[in-house]
Amino acid sequence: MTRVADPLSPASWPVSLQRAFENLPPVAWTVALSGGLDSVVLLHLAMAWQQHRARPHTLRAVHINHGLQSQSNAWASVCQHICDRLAVPLEIVPVAVEGDSGKGLEDAARDARYEAFEQNLRSGEVLLLGHHADDQAETQLYRMMRGSGLAGFAAMPESRPLGQAQLYRPLLSQTRQALAELARESGLFWIEDPSNANDHYDRNYLRNRVLPILKRRWPDASERMERNARHGREAVILLNELAEMDAACTVEASTGDLLLEPLLQLSEPRQRNFVQWWLRTSGLPPLGEKQLLNALPEFLAARADGTAEISGPGFVIRRYNGRAMVLNQAVLGHRPDSTLWQPPGALSWGEGQLVAERSEGKGLVPFEPGFTVRSRQGGEHIVLASGQRQPLKKWLQGRRIPPWERAALPLIWQADVLVGIGDLWIHPDYRALAGQSGWVIRWHSPPFRARATGAAKPLR
Ligand SMILES: Nc1ncnc2c1ncn2[C@@H]1O[C@H](COP(=O)(O)OP(=O)(O)OP(=O)(O)O)[C@@H](O)[C@H]1O
């Protein structure tokens, strides 16, 4: 960096840094302050920028105290001291990190931190993080070693939504060395995290051992990798746009199910890209490598009414009637025991519910002492309006009701006569007539389609 008198003055910043700050929305900024070099520099730069621009919007800082190290409270005090000197309000947020969540302490702490950021920020606010080019290179290498695919290669975006707020990383184009020089020249102080020296952790190993080797050969390795990451991010955007275009002809608007015929017209890589996008936008985890390469082609090529399925955590993809649908594993295969039911009132039936309301001239004629509700056993018949009998199986097939929904349907019996099926059918001889009151039945079917439990995790 070429410096004029004050190294913190925006006039002496490299153009890339000026541009990054220029691009930040002119709203309230919150700096995520860990007390380490990157975020301490970031806080001073943000302050200098605001003074330089004479912008009236507010600046504050937030420190997340994970309470994981003996010095955690000392870190919080240092952050407080730095902010007091700058007259920047600081909020210290303690979080509980669950070490036994199976993710590893580092990942659990990171998840807790981002959750705390999200809760701490108000709508329209901007959170600034101190990630720099070396963090980006480290993240890219780390994800590449985990085999995270193109999204991993794309590493961290410059900005992304964070709940109702927006997260930005204005230092991504700066190296750690440049930030350290600036901090030293400006007489800033910060804390070195002792755990950064522990090469047992993958990220530290990459930072302390691997990146220095790469930089000896290619001094600008971090900048090159950030360039690659940017290409990766653009490729991710383009692939998402392609999937959105494919969705126009392969997703049934009313149900969100996949239409198999148009999907099969796409090339195999495009099918894979689309299916992953489809799952992600439904808030579900993407398929693993083996499922994507082996199970998916088998599933797509299977007989339309075959038993092919692909399972994921909590969901299963099945096909029926030329469509693929994502089903909620928890509600499949329920066959409740036979139950006596005396309307009015509701009857819980497996994961669904039967409700009866009295009405004039409509619904099922009332019976004392009520009905018996049973699951399908096989071999049942229904009576059509013409008086003809028809096997229930054939009738259900004709209405294109998928097998798992058939199994969950409540069959309503009066003695040994099948008088109703959920709210789909009533025996013609048992319909209430004009002047007669009857039970109008509503069947709230179980939530078969898997719904998102939360939005898909974005790139960090
Ligand atoms: N305890 C913390 N409180 C507030 N902000 C933090 C804290 N830890 C990290 N940050 C923010 O995150 C930035 C990156 O920190 P760091 O490099 O330690 O993260 P990381 O461990 O690589 O994880 P990730 O990059 O996923 O956040 C910091 O510059 C700072 O802005």
The ligand as a Gaussian input file, in Angstrom:
#p B3LYP/6-31G(d) Opt

LIG

0 1
 N      -16.285000     -13.866000      18.478000
 C      -16.549000     -13.056000      17.455000
 N      -17.347000     -11.979000      17.647000
 C      -17.625000     -11.139000      16.632000
 N      -17.179000     -11.319000      15.381000
 C      -16.389000     -12.372000      15.134000
 C      -16.027000     -13.289000      16.149000
 N      -15.246000     -14.235000      15.605000
 C      -15.113000     -13.916000      14.307000
 N      -15.790000     -12.807000      13.999000
 C      -15.915000     -12.129000      12.695000
 O      -15.641000     -13.072000      11.688000
 C      -14.501000     -12.674000      10.942000
 C      -13.690000     -13.906000      10.568000
 O      -13.226000     -14.502000      11.718000
 P      -12.469000     -15.880000      11.667000
 O      -11.487000     -15.843000      10.543000
 O      -11.980000     -16.181000      13.042000
 O      -13.669000     -16.797000      11.318000
 P      -13.558000     -18.310000      10.925000
 O      -13.229000     -19.110000      12.133000
 O      -12.678000     -18.427000       9.731000
 O      -15.074000     -18.659000      10.576000
 P      -15.983000     -17.992000       9.522000
 O      -15.080000     -17.502000       8.455000
 O      -16.909000     -19.054000       9.046000
 O      -16.699000     -16.887000      10.283000
 C      -13.757000     -11.729000      11.865000
 O      -12.946000     -10.838000      11.134000
 C      -14.883000     -11.031000      12.568000
 O      -15.413000      -9.998000      11.750000

